């Protein structure tokens, strides 16, 4: 089991540097693109040239959230992760995790995308494992 996306598994984190292009915008990480996709209309320019941490903070304060966000956010995350692992180097790193269970362990209380204090749905880990299976 890979518990937490740190150290040699940092590449699994949505904060890991990678170029994601959506609707003409180039984002420096999955996190930046994901946060931009929350807005309606998408205001990608706000999220292009900031750190993933700043993008997450900005995304949590965005004024106009998509009405359908709760219904589409998992599908959007899956699309962004597929774009991330289109990169040959990152794809190889993901495939090198073999059949290990991938758990986005965290201490900031995210029990939807990850697991905190043993509780959580681990949606990010599930998506990563599904993409890994597709790539095999």
NORBEL-V355730 format. One record per helix or strand. SS is the DSSP state (~ for helix, > for strand). FROM is the first residue (numbers start at 1). TO is the last residue. Records with the same first field share a line. If there is no record, write none. Layout:
SS=FROM-TO ; FROM-TO
//
This chain:
>=2-3 ; 20-22 ; 25-27 ; 39-39 ; 65-65 ; 102-103 ; 105-106 ; 115-116 ; 119-119
~=7-12 ; 30-37 ; 45-48 ; 52-59 ; 69-84 ; 88-95 ; 123-135
//
